[in-house]
Amino acid sequence: MSDWMVTQSSSSGRRPRALSPLREHLRDTFWFAPTAAMVGVFVVWVGAEALDTAIVDALQRDRDYETLDELLRFAQDAKAVVSAVGSAMMTFIGVVFSISLVAVQMASGQFTPRVVRLFVRSRITKATFAVFLATFVLTLLVLTSFDTADDPRSVTTVPLVQSVLTLCMVGLSLLLFVLYVNATLRLMRISHVIARIASESFRVPASMPVPVGGQEAVPVGRREAVPVGGREAPGHGTETGWVPHDGRAGVLRDVHIARLVRVARKHGVVLRLIPRIGDFVVPGMPVLAVHGGPVPPRRVLRYAISVGVERTYHQDLAFGLRQLADIALRALSPAINDPTTAVQALDRVVQFLAALSRRPMDAALHRDRAGAVRLVQPVPDWTELVDLGFTEVRGCAVGSPQVSRRMLAGLDDLLLLAPPERREPLLRHRELLRQAVGLAAPTASDRDFALRPDRQGIG
């Protein structure tokens, strides 16, 4: 009997929020925020123009031509400022666009192409583009509102409110430009990129279901456990059918847990997700196994599975480790040769594995309100996560004492934190690293130095 374990979601626990394809599409594109900003500034300009017209009409009714004459002189001065702002905004937009391209290119070449999504989804970058374009559009609209009449009695509008609004937008643009440069420089520093990946990764286990009743795990063989790749479900017998994927091919990014639980409860079955989050699925591939009853109608399962062109952190426990391993591998490549960056990536790998060292894993059981298991969702087990974090980096760490020393220190720390049943993969990687360094080191002193655990590598 296997000793693997599962986590369980209680009926009263809050389920992870489903991934909205529309929201994800908008976050992965640059067109929505600038377009919305330009439409919004047009609406604001219409209101400001109406307010300026109302002010002029009120002054003309009161025959306060002296005030109107002062407003006309102000308008002439403001027109020059607005014209200058309109020309400068295009230059600013070009600068921001150039900085973004350089930052993305550097991140993709030195870190990993997977981190480009941090730049694409950066809110400060989108806000800067949006405000700059909105300011440029506003200056063009305000210039059309200037009246050429010199006589206060014949003037129809004076863009007083519009000019003040333009100056406010310029101030906001300058503030956002400073914040944008600061944020971009931070994203170009590897330490901040790695910290960002780690913080995003920790959100995944935080949103996963927790054990019921304070239990940390349920051994296989009891009613509540089910092998992810097996043919039986808890209390519902063998597999009675499966649901194929009928959408486009892509990476499985999300399953709508609440919807699948409702469907399974309504039809009296248990659903088991066959691929894991992050797997590539093609049309016709089985994605859901049905246990204990007939397959639910295809229409009720529509939009329960979400696929995309790339992996996301949402429900994907291994994606953060994948990026950290990629950064370490790129840093240890002959083209870059930056072992310190690999050590920084290993720091976060150890941190992430330490946080999961005592957490139940392998599968998540989602329950309905009555407490019955309705959805079995596979997740990576402890051995797979350890292999993902260390295997590839270990193969490249043989020629770098700084990395081998850091990896040994990290493995030793994890051995202190992990329970006895989870120490086997850690001991295996430590022994394989010692054997590889022993074969590669030219002398015994070099071997002893490379195999001396050090949390800073060499310092």
Sequence and secondary structure as in RCSB ss.txt:
>XXXX:A:sequence
MSDWMVTQSSSSGRRPRALSPLREHLRDTFWFAPTAAMVGVFVVWVGAEALDTAIVDALQRDRDYETLDELLRFA
QDAKAVVSAVGSAMMTFIGVVFSISLVAVQMASGQFTPRVVRLFVRSRITKATFAVFLATFVLTLLVLTSFDTAD
DPRSVTTVPLVQSVLTLCMVGLSLLLFVLYVNATLRLMRISHVIARIASESFRVPASMPVPVGGQEAVPVGRREA
VPVGGREAPGHGTETGWVPHDGRAGVLRDVHIARLVRVARKHGVVLRLIPRIGDFVVPGMPVLAVHGGPVPPRRV
LRYAISVGVERTYHQDLAFGLRQLADIALRALSPAINDPTTAVQALDRVVQFLAALSRRPMDAALHRDRAGAVRL
VQPVPDWTELVDLGFTEVRGCAVGSPQVSRRMLAGLDDLLLLAPPERREPLLRHRELLRQAVGLAAPTASDRDFA
LRPDRQGIG
>XXXX:A:secstr
      EE  TTS       HHHHHHHT SSHHHHHHHHHHHHHHHHHHHHHHHHHHHHHHTT HHHHHHHHHHH
HHHHHHHHHHHHHHHHHHHHHHHHHHHHHHHHHHHT GGGHHHHHT HHHHHHHHHHHHHHHHHHHHHTT     
 TTT     HHHHHHHHHHHHHHHHHHHHHHHHHHHHTSHHHHHHHHHHHHHHHHHHS   GGG     TTSTT 
  TTSSEETTTEEEEEEEE  S  EEEEEE HHHHHHHHHHHT EEEE S TT EE TT EEEEEESS    GGG
GTTSEEEESS  STT TTHHHHHHHHHHHHHTSTTT  HHHHHHHHHHHHHHHHHHTTS  SEEEEE TTS EEE
EEE   HHHHHHHHHHHHHHHSTT HHHHHHHHHHHHHHHHHS GGG HHHHHHHHHHHHHHHHH SSHHHHHHH
TS  TTTT 
